[in-house]
């Protein structure tokens, strides 16, 4: 109801905080869908996988965090390259590839994750997922800002940031609910029982985002927005 009231208000005011005509621009709309799907699937899965690294075997939060660096450091190296390739290849294609790699990485982790899985078996899929994440970050910003006129760039960027945050929050909430429905934090065996179905949901959402990214125009042109 609150969302409906916000939409109705934004449609009437002379200078809306978020012009609803943004969503008539295919590149803007699909890029926001891609952002929401990525943050839903990746951050929801990473929330559980970070706990998995603390439980199987027992580790401190710091030790588990260090072990995620194989994943989280990759965007530092990949994102600048993706930014350079975005205009040449097309932001949508890079985002589709990135989300596909993230889905592969998450699925790979989910397949090998068990109560006796050595950390070395997780490094390669973490790297794949991290490369995929890096391929999404830079093109997302470029396509969102390039899909509206310069005067609306701040509003477009703010909308995309909000969508990402909502996607991440929903991903953690939904995947945690799936986890609780199938397992618990009681024992490593019960944790694994809940982890697998939850992460598969994350994989599915990320791959849906990859399909949506293929619909983003290769060279979106800035369009005026009626306010």
N, C-alpha and C positions, 0 to 999 in steps of 0.2 A: 504494500500500500504506500509506503514511504517513497519507493522508487517511482510508482505511478504519479504521485503528487509532484515529485521533483521534475519528471519529464513534462508534466502539464505546465508547471511553472516556467520551466526553461523555454517552452514553446511560445509563451505569451510575452515574456519580458523583452524590451527593445535591445538590450545588450546582455545576452545570456552568458553565464559563466562557462558553459559548454554548448556551443551551437550544435543542435541536433542534426543539422545538415551535414556535419562531418561524416555521418554514417551513411550518407549517399555516395561517398567516395569509396570505391571498392578497395583500393590499396590501404586506406586508413582502417576500414572495418576489419578486413581480413588480417591485417598485421596485429590488431588488438586481439583478435581471436587466437592467433598464433602465440602471442605473449601470454595470454591467460592459460592456454594449453600447456605451454612449456613450464610455467611456474607451478601450475597445478600438479603436473606429473613429476617433474624433477624435484621440486622442493618438498612435496609430499612424500616422495620416496626417500629423499635424502634425510628427512627428519627421522624416518624409521631406520635407515641404514646406519646413521650415526650412532644410534642406540645398539644396533646389532654389533658394531665394532667394539662397543663397551662390554657386551655380554658374552661374546663367543670369540675368544676366551675373555675372561674378566680383564678389563683395562680401565685406566682412569680416563676421564673426559679429555684431558690433554693428549694422552696417547692415541685415543681414537681420532681426535681432531688432526693430529699430525698425519695420520694414515689416510685422511681424506685429501691431502695435498696433491696426490697423484691426479685427482679429479679437479679440484678447485683452482689449481695453478695453471691448468692448460689454457683457459680463456685469456690469460695475460699474454700468451704467445700467439694464439690463434686469432683473437679479435682484431688486432691491427692489420693482419693479412686479409681477413674477411672484409674490413673496411675498404682496403685498396681494391678488392675484387668486386665490390658491390655494384659499382656503376658498369663494369665491364660484363659481368655475368648476370646480374639482376639480383636484387635483394631477396625476392621471393624464392628463387632457386637455392640461394645459399641457406635461407632459413629452412627450407624443406630438407636439404641435405643435413643441416645441423640437427633438426628434430629427429630425422631418421637415425642418425648416429646416436643420439641420446636414447632413443627407444631401443636400439641394439645394445647399447652399453647397459642400460637398466635391466633388460631382459637377460643379458649374459650374467650379470651379477646375481640376478634372482635364480638362475639355473644352478649356479655353482655354490650359492650360499647355503651352508649347512652347519651343524654344530661342530664339525671338525675341519672346516675349510681353512687352509692356510692363507694368510694375508697375501702371499705372492700370487695366488690364483685370482685375486680381486684387482690387482694393479692394472692389467691390460684393459678390462672392461671399464675401469674408472677413467683411464686415459681416453678411450673411445668416447665416453659420455662427456668428458671435459672438452674434447675437441668439438663435439657437437654443440655444446653450450657456447663456445667461443664463436662459432659460425652464425649464431643467432643474434648475439648482443649488438654488434655494430650495424648490421643490415637493418635491424628493427628500428633503431633510431633514425637511420638515413631515410627509410621508406616512410615512416610516420611524419617526419618533418618535411619530406619532399612531396607529400600528398596534399598539403594545404598551402595556402599563400603564406608568405613570410610573416605577415602581421598576426597570423593565428598560430604561429609555431609554438608559442608558450602554452597555449590552451591544449594543442594537440599533444605536446610532450607530457603535460600534466595528466591528461586523460589516459595516456598509455602507462604512465607510472602507476596510476590508481588501479588500472586493470591488472597490472602485474601483481600488485600487492593483494588484490582480491583473489586472483588465481592462486597465489601461494597459500593464503589463509584457507581457502576452500580445499586445496589439495591436502594440506595437513589435516583438516577436519574430516574430510571424506575418507582418506586412506587410513587414518587412525580409527575411524569407525569400522572400516572393513577389517582392520587388524584385530580390534577387540571382539568382533563377531566370530573370528576364527581362532584366536589364540589369546595369549596374555603375556605379562612380564614375569610370570612365576618361575619358569625354568627355561633354559635355552631351547629345549624341544618345543615348548609351547610358544615361545617367541617366534621360532622358525615357522610354526604352523600358521601364525597370523601374518608373518612377513610376506610369504609367497603370494597369497591372493591379493594383498594390498598393493604390492609393487606391480603385479600384473595389471591392475586398474590404472596405475600411473603410466605404464607402458602403452596401454590402449589410448589414453588421452593424448599422450605425446605424439603418437602416430597419426591420430586424427588431425592434430595440429599440422603435421607435415603435409597431409593431403590438402588442407586449407591453404597452406603457403604456396602451393603450386598455382593457385588461382590469383595470386598477386601479380599485377602487370609488371613486365620486366623494367619498364621505364615510366613510372607514374609521373604525371605532370601535375604541378600545383594547380589547384582549382579554387576559385573564389568561393567563399562561404557566406550564405545569406544570414545575416543576423538581424 
